[in-house]
Amino acid sequence: MSDSWKLTLPCTRAEAEAIDASDDLGDAIPGDAVLMTTEEIEDDVESWRLDAYFEHEPAAETIAAVRALVPSAAGAAIAVERLGDADWVTMSQAGLEPLSVGRFFVHTGAHAGAVPADKRAFLIEASRAFGTGHHETTSGCLAMLDGLADADFANVIDIGTGTGLLAFAAAHLWPGAKVMGTDIDPVSIDVTHENAGLNGVEGIDLVVADGTLDDAIVARAPYDLVIANILAGPLVSMAPEIASISDVGATVVLAGLLETQRAGVVAAYEACGCSLEAVDRRGDWSVLRLRAGAVRFVAEGPFDPKGRDGWALDI
């Protein structure tokens, strides 16, 4: 096994969130890398850290590409550390402690021996897709789904599935339901397929799609549970189409929005007949539960794709 290396730079919360949410940073950084962001001081927007792990010593152009991700650190010295003969992926995930949320226990391979007997465990490695469960939006969605366990859902869709974690949780809570996971990024669908195999999850249909704009998604509508953990801009843009695939009285769980963006997101869905039922605020982030209207919403005119431009970086 070759030596592994780590680059470390300070960053802001906004930069960390942009890095965590982006699906295509691999194209921006030469060579394989695992990126991790960490909050250094709780609730301090300026005190975050970016660690970039590499299997080989990073070249100057690679170091420059990492630095470009965090403009706020332009004047800071970059720490370059040789880690020696080590599994660089495992080391990069060492800080991802297991997460226990309701009935669920989310962990990486480094903590496989810590699984409680009374939890449904999901092995989700930090990898090429967003959604290990450790971000407030994903853990908040897990908690929201866990709180709905006594409900009866038959047709579920997880839009922006990332690693598949929320779709897996839905399949566990409602084993008789049809579950579909979608994502705009084909890599995320590949990762979800891999994770389903690792976790023994069967029967989830996976679709690469821009929002709900896919024949397979529309053909299965209406859904009685819609989950969309994306970001505020795309959520607002997709409000008419998400409402249009929701059944009468369906439960709609939305996440990926800051508390400061809540009013705009809620207004977009209220305009489509939905009403806000619950908010789970976690730090600066909020998870929303809405109820679709008593009459199924029918969108007028073509869906507007504007706003999807910020799918990866809208914070």
Buried (B, 14 or more C-beta within 10 A) or exposed (E): EEBBBBBBBBBBBBBBBBBBBBBEBBEEBBBEBBBBBEBEEEEEEEBBBBBBBBBEEBEEEBBEBBBEBBEBBEEEEBEBEEBEEBBBBBBBBEEBBBBBBBBBBBBBEBBEEEBEEEBBBBBBBBBBBBBBBBBBBBBBBBBBBBEBEEEEBEBBBBBBBBBBBBBBBBBBBBEEBBBBBBBBBEBBBBBBEBBBEEBEBEEBBBBBBBBBBBEEBBEBBBBBBBBBBBBBBBBBBBBBBBBBBBBBEBBBBBBBBBEEBBEEBBEBBBEBBBEBEBBBEBEBBBBBBBBBBEEBBEBEEEBEEEBBEBBBBBB
